[in-house]
Amino acid sequence: MVYRKDIQGLRALAVIFVFIFHLDPAWLPGGYIGVDIFFVLSGFLMGSIIFEALNTDSFSFIRFYTARLKRIAPAYYFMLLCTAFAGAVILLGKDISSFKRELMHSVIFNSNYCYAKMNSYFGMELRQNPLVHTWTIAVEMKFYLLLPTLLLFTKRKYLLNMLSIIAMVLLLYSVYEIQFSNHKTEAYYSLLLRIPEFFAGILISPILSPRLRTLSKETKNIMGFGGVIILILCALFFNDKTDFPGIFALLPCVGTVLILISDYGFVHSMLARKPIVYIGALSYSVYLWHWPIMAFIRYYSGDNAPFSVVEIITVILLTLGASFISYTFIENFFRKRSTKVFIYGMFPFTCLLLVFLIYVPQFNQYFSNIPKEYSGPVIGLKSHNKSYVETFGDTLSKTSSILLIGNSHALSLKPYFNYLGLKEHFSFRTITTNSYVAINGIDGKEVMLNGRYGDFTDSQKLLPVTQKEIEKSKIIILVTSSLDIVPSLIPAIKDLASNLKIDQHLILIGTFPTLDKNPLQVNRGVLKNKNREQNYKLKYRFLNNEISQLIQEHSNVHYFDLGKSNIYKNAPFYNDTLMYYDAKHLNAFGATVLAKDTGERFMRLLDSIK
């Protein structure tokens, strides 16, 4: 096909949108539409390439897929290799296991599925996750696998109507998934629901080109202006609350299509200028490198606050440097070489990447060497988010009549109750979940607004097991940190209290305070690092008025406040030792210290109701 400089300019516009959005979403809240511009461009270019080959009877599946791999894989795998090394050095504790899993999915171009299904409450925050951006590469590669077959085995006279119908059906389906099925995250990463964006580009490739060539220059000029205005308005006024992709994805697609049609006029000439074309040439490498650099800087600082001026300059310089090296010596080199050179050249990359994929936790231990009990939950993982009940404490004592349920704060407190159980000779059974307590009455629509819908559905699956355990327990200890963000949890607890038997008791735990930043990332070690000291803000959870009233109305409902303890005086440290493994959870050391400080007070309550 004929080389068009303005397409490189569109790539430049797309990557600039994404780059600014990732630097600070407040600057360009809809900058993520840069990805949609890339998808439309991919559809246009791949459709053009395939149709041109079909028209000359020269199409070959092997040549097509080899060309796609030569274009995408070398720079991509080089980025993954460097990111794997940086991850082994920088990441800490539990984050390295999730990183290994995500790296594996990225290597096989499956990260869009990984992030669509990922409900890990204990994984890295998205803004600190260096591989999240690989989902777009996965979507593109999967689409490239499907496209030749679709175009090759569909008669040309039916193709236009068929693509239009499929795009419309999938568009309506995306609206259903987002609006009615509460699957916004899954929809965002979905190949299926992104296909209409690729089809938008295909529909204006040579299928319609004879008609488009008849448009006047004035019409094309107006179209170009209109397309730019649409894209700028989308980038400015879309945000994270916009139901996307869905029906709103039509707008950036239309804007991109209008610019592609406009191969004449002011917009065309601006996009074809040398500096913009060069940025467009670098756009793939810029996209690959900018996000890991930003994510690692955020992770190392342990802060999700907007970048400082120095950090912004650092991000820009590192991204440009890495992109230039990647484009010049990797991307451009392999694209111009034979398939044989490509295969032999990729072999060492792939081998090194596989080594990191297998041994990244071991490499990480060499650099960080933080014991597991300080860097993540270690007790009761078999009974967390699984339909399995574990018993802790003095398991040699009589059969336990005590049940511990709750969300991840209950998981954090399993060492607390285990310590007391061993000391005071009682045992307890436990089953816990992520984010939402597995009890009846929590509103799914409310959960959709607060996020982590996958955690909610997982907790609902455990309702039968939890209910069965509640029915056979004399004392139910419930720990949750969600009272202030899930309003329906309060009536759900009231309902649980109202259905207690005469001889049953419910103990509601006022959980430990949380922090404003991740101390493990900030401190980068178990013992206090004097060179990385920061001030931490503690968020305490106080007794809710409705819960207070519930306790007054039911003699068998009790409240125990773990926020009342002297151990938080120098939080997140106790005697200069870290007692939190992230901003929201105590580690095993912290839970044990808390048990030593408040255990006597808790046992008085427990003994009074046994």
N, C-alpha and C positions, 0 to 999 in steps of 0.2 A: 504494500500500500504506500501511497505518497506520504512522505514525512511532513508533519505539520508542527511548526515551532509553537503555535498557539496551544497545542495540547500539552507541551512541556510547561507552558505558562500556567495552564489550568492545574497541572500537578503542583507547581510552585504555590499557587493560591491555596490548594487543598492542604499541603503540608504546613504552610504558615498558619492557617486556621487551627489545625490540630496542635501545633507547637505552642501557640499563644494560649489556647484552651488548657493545655496541660501545665503550662507555667503557672497560670492562675485563672481558674474558671470565671472569676468575677470580671476579668478583663474582656472575655469573649465567651459568654455562657453557652452559646450554641456552636462553638468552634468544632465540636465533634462531627459536624456535617462534612468536614474535610474527608472523612472516611467514606461517606456516601458519594462524594465527588470521585474518589478513586474507584469505587465500584462501578459507577456509570462509565468512566473512562475505560476500565478493563473490559466491560461488555462491548463498548464501541470498537476498541482495538482488536479484541479477540474475534468478534464477529467479522470485522473487516478482513483479518488475516485468513480466517477459515473460508469465507466466501470467495476471496481472491484465489485461494488454492483450489477450491471446488470448481470455479469457473474455468480453470486451466487444467483440470483433471490431475492435479499434482499434490492433492492432500494426502498426508501420511500421518497416522496416529503417532507413530514412533517419533517422526520429526517434530510434530507439534508438542508432544510431552517433553521431549528432550530440550527443545527450545525454551519451554516454560521453566524447566528445572535449571537450565543454565542461567536463565535470567534471575531466578529467585533464590535458589538454594545456596550458592557460594557465600554471598554477603549475609544471608540469613543464618547459615550455620556458623560462620565466623563470629557474628554477633552473639549467638547462643554460647559458643565456646568461651568467649571473653566474659559473658555474663555469668556463666557457670563458675569460672575462676573467681570473679569478683564476689559472687554469692558465697562461695566457700570461705572467703576471707572476711566478708562483712556481716553476713547473717548470723543470727544467734539462736541457740536453743531450739524450740519447737518449730521455728520458721524454716529450718533447713529441710525438714521432712516434707513439708508442703511444697517447698521449692523443688525438691527432687521429683516429686510427682508431677508438678506443672512443667518441669523441664522435659520430662519424658513425653508428655502430651505435645509439647511444642516441637520436639524433634520429629514426631510423626505427623505433624500438621493437624493436630486434633485439639488444640487448646481452646477453640471456641466451645466445644462440647464440655471440656473440663471446667471452664469458668461459668458456663450456663448451669451446670449441675453442682457447682461447688457451694456447699453450705457450711464449710468449716468455720466454726466460731473462733477457732484458735489459730487461724491462718493470719498472714500479714494483712494489714489494711491495704486496700486496693491502690491507694496513692503511694504506697511504699513497696508494691509488688513489681519487680523488674520485668516480668514476663507477660503481664496482662495484655499489652498491645499486640502480642502475637496472634490473638484471636482473628484479626483481620487477614493475616497471611493464611491461616488455616481455612477460612471461608473462601478466599480466592483460589487456593489450590484445589479444594473440593469442587468448586464450580468449574474449574478448568477440566477436571475429570469428566464432568457430566456434559459440558457444552458440545464437544465435537460430535458425540453420539446423537444428541438432540438435533443438531443442525444437519447432520449427514443423512439421517434416516427419516427426515420429514420433508415431504414435497414442498418445493419453494412456493407454489401458489397457495398452500395452506399455512405457511410458516408465520406470516404476519398476524393472521387471525388467531392462530394457536398461541403464539407468544403473548399477545394482548390478553387473551382469555385467561391463560395461566397466571399472568401478572395480576390481573384483577381479582382472581380467586384467592391468590396468596395474600394480596393486600387486605381483602376482607377478613381472611383468616387471622392475619396479624392483629387487626382491630379486635377480633373476638378474643384472642389470646391475652392481649393487654388489658382490655376493658372489662371482660367478663370472667376470664379464667385466672386473673391475678398472676400471670406469668410474664411480667415485664422484663425481668432479668433474662429468662430463657429466650424471649423474643428478640432481645437486643443482640444476643450472640448467635442467633439461629441462621444457618445457611439458608434454610427453606424460606424464611421470611425476608431475607436479603436478596433473593433471586429477582424480584421485580426491579431492583436498582440496576442489576446487571442487564436485564432485559431492556430497560430504558435506553441503554447505550446501543444494544444490538439493533433495536428497532430503527435507529437512524444511521446504521451502517449501510453498506451497499444495497440492502433490501429496498430502502426508500430513497437512495441517493439520486436516481434519475429525476424524481419529483423535486427534491430539494435544490437541485442545480438550476431549476427554472425560477427560483425566487429572485426577486430584484435585489440589487445591492443595498438599496434603502431599507428594504424589509429585513435583510440580514443585519444591517447596522442596528436597527431598532431592537431586533431579537437579542443581539449581543448585549446592549445596554440593559434590556429587561432581565436577562439572565444574571448579570452581575448584581443588579439591584436585589433580585430575589435571594441570591446567595448571601449578600451582606446582611439583609434583613433577617434571614434565618440564623446567621451566626450571631447576630446581636440580640435577638429576642427569643430564640429557643433556649431552654435550660434543662437542668436535670429533672424537672417536674414534667416536662413535655412528654406525652405518650409516644415514645419513639422505639422502633421505626414507625409502624402504623401508618395512618393516613397522612401524618405530617411529613413522612419521608418523601412524599410526592413533590414537595416544594423544592428541596435541593436537587432532586432529580430533574425536574422541569428546568430549573435554572441552569444546570450543567448542560442539558440537551440544547437549550436555546443558544448557549455559547458555542457548542460544537457545530451547530447548524450555521452559525454566523462566522463563515470563513472569509469575512471581508469587513473592513471598517475600522473604527477607532479602537474598539475593544480587542479585535484581532491583532492589530498592530502593537498595542500595548503589551499583550500577552506574548508576542513574538520578539520582544526586545531581548538583547543578549544577556543582561544580568538575570532577568526573570527566567529565561530559558535555561541558564546554567543552574539556578536553584531547582528548576524542574528536573534537570538531569540528576541532581543530587538527592531529589525528594525521597526516593526509596531508601537510600542509606540514612538520610536525616530521620525518616520515620523509624527505622530500625534502632537507631542509637539514642535518640533524644530521650525516650521514655526510661530505659534502664539507668541512664545518667541521673535523671531527675529522681527516680525512685530510690536509688542508692544514697543520694545526698539526703533525701528526706529520712531514710531509714537510719543512716549513720548519726544524724543529728537527733533522732528520736522525736521529731517534731513535725506536725502536719501544717504548721503555720505557713503563710505565704513566704516565698523565698525573699531573702534580703537582696539588696542591690549587688553585693559581692557574689552571692550564690547565683543570681541571674546571669551575671557576666561569666561566671565559671561554667554554668550549664551551656551557654551559647558557644563559648570557646571550645569546650570539650566536644560538644555535638558537631561543630563545624570541622574540628580536627579529625575526629573519628570518622565522620562521613566522607571527608576528602580521601582519607586512607582507604576506607572500604570501597568507595566508588572507583578510585584510580587503580588500586592494586588487587582488588578482589572482584568486584562486580564487573568492571569494564574488561579486565584481563580475561576472565572466563567466558564472557559473552562473545569475545572475538576469536576464541580458540576452538579447536576441533572437539568433537565429542570424546575422542580418546584422551586428549589432554584434560578435559573436564573430569572424566572418570578417575584418572590417575591423580589429578590434583586434589580432588575432593576426598580421596581415600584417607590421607593423614588427618584432615579435618574431622572426618566422621569417626575415626578411631579414637582420637583425643576426646571428642565429645562423648563417646560411649564410655570411656574411662571415667570422665567426670560424672556421667549419669549414674554409674554404678557406685563410685567411691566418694561422691561429694560429701556425705556425712562424715566419713573418715578424714577427709581433707579439712573439713570444718572443725573437727575436734582438735586438729593440730593448731589451728589459729585461735580458736575461742576457748576450748577446754572448760566449759561451764557445766558442772554436774546437773543431771536431769532434774533432780529435786528442787533446783533453784530456777529452772528455765521453763517449767511447764507442769501440768498435772501428772502425778505419778501413781496415785492410789485411786482405785475405783473406775478405771477406764473401761473395763469390761462391762460395767453396768451403766455406762453413760451413752445415751442415744442408742441403746440396744435393748432388746426385750430379754434382758438377763438380769437377775437379781443377785447381788453379792452380799456377803455378810462380813462385817469387820468388828473390831474391838476384841473382847475376850471371847473368842469363838468356842472355848471349852466350857463356858458357862451354860446355863439353861437356855433353851430355845428362845430366840429373841422375839420380843413383842414390840420392839421399837423399829420404826420405819423412817428413813431419811429420804425425802423427795425434794425436787426443786430444779433450778436451772444450773448454769455453770458455776454460780456462786456456791451451790450445794456441793458440786464436785470439788471446788477449792477447799471446802470445809470437811471433806471426808477425813483428811489427816487429823483435824481438830477432834472429831468425835471418836476416831480410832484411838488417839492418844488417851482420851478420857475413858474409853471403854476398857482399854488394857489396864489402866491405873485403877479404875473403880469397879472392875469386874462386871461389865455388862457388854452385850453385843447388840448390833443393829443391822438391819437389812437396808439396802439402798438401791434405788434406780433413779437416775437423773437424766436431764435432757439439755439441749442447747437453747438458750434464750427464753423459752416458754415452758412453764410448768405443765406437766402432763395431767391436767385435771379438766373436768367438763366445764364448759361455760365461756371459754375464751373466744372472742369474736374474730373470725377470719378476716372480715373486711377491715377491721381496725388494725390487724396485723399487717395487712397490705400497705397501709399508710406508714407504718413504723419500720418496714423492711424485714428481711430474713423470713420470707414466707416459707422457704424450704425448711427452716428450723421448726416452724409451726406445724407443717404437715408431718414432719418426722415425730414431733411430740404427740400428735394426735394418733399416730400408729401405735404408740405405747400406752394409750388410755386403758385398754382392757387389762394389761398386766398391772399397771399402777393401781387401778380400781380394785383388782383382786387383792393386791398387797395391802391396800388401805383397809379393806373389810376385815382382814385377819390380824390387824395390828391394834395394840392397846394405846400406843403413843405414836402420833405422826408428827415428825419434825419437818416443817416446810420452810425452805430457804429460797427466796427470789429477790432479784434486784430490779424487777420490772413493774412494781406497783405504780411508779410515777409516769411510766410510758405506755402501759397497757391498762387503760381504765376498766375494761371488762374483767380483769383479773380479780378485782375487789369483790364484785358480786359472785364470781366463781368460788372464791375462798369462803364467802358467806354461805353459799350453797353447800360447800363441803362441811362447814361447821354445823349447819342445820341438820345434816344427815348423819352426824356422828351418833354412835350408840351411847347408851348411858355410861358405860364403863370405858369409853374412848376419850382420849385427850389430844388436842391439837396445839403444838407449840410453833408459833410463828417467830422466825428468827429475823431480827433487825440486823442486816448484814454489815460487813466491814466497809469502810469508805473506799471510794475509788480515786484515781489520780487524773491529772490533766495531761499526762504524757507517759510514755512507756519507759520506766526506769531502767530496765535491762538494756534497752538500746542506748539510752543516754549514758548510763554508767559503764556499759560494756565490761561487766565483771560482777562477781559476787560481793566482793569487798568494796567499800566506798572508794571511788576514784576521785581524789582531791582535784585532779586536773579537769574533771568534767562535771563538777558540782553545779546543780541548778536548783532553783526553788520550785517546789511542787505545791499545787493547790489540791487540797483534799475535798472531796464531795461526800458529805455524810447524808444518810437517809434517815429521816425522822419518822416517828410513829404517825401514821396516817389517821386523821380524825375518824374516818369510817371504820378503820380497823380497831381503833381505841373503843369506839362504841360497841363493836362486835365483841370485844373482850369483856366489856361490862355486862353485856346481855347474856353471855354464855360462861358459866363457871368452869367449863372444861376446855376453854380456849385461853391460851397463855401467850405472853410476848416476852422474848429475851433479846436484849439489845447488845450485839457484839461491837457496836460503835463506841460503847462506853468502855474504853480500855486505855491504859497509859502507854501501850506499845506504839501508838501512832504519833507520839510526840515528835519523833524524828523520821517519820515515814517519808520514803519507802524503806528506810533502814532501821534495823534494831541492833544496837551495839555495832554499828558500822557494817552490818551484814544485810544484804538485800532480802526483803521478805515479800516482794511482789514479783511475779514473772511477766506481767504486763500491766497496763494502766488500770485494769479492771479486776485482777485476780491475785489473791495471796498465793504464794508458793507453799510447799510443804513445810519449810522452815517457819514461815510466817504464821501458818495455821497452828503449828505446834506451840510456838511462842504465845499465840493468842489463847490457846487452851491452858497453858500454864498460868496465864494472868487471870483468866475469867472462869476457869474450870470449877473452882470451888463454888462460885456463885451459881453456875449452871446446875451443878449437882444438887444444890439445895432445892432448886425448882424441880428437878427430875425426881428427887426423893419424895417431894411433897405430893406427887401425883401418881407414883408407882402403885 
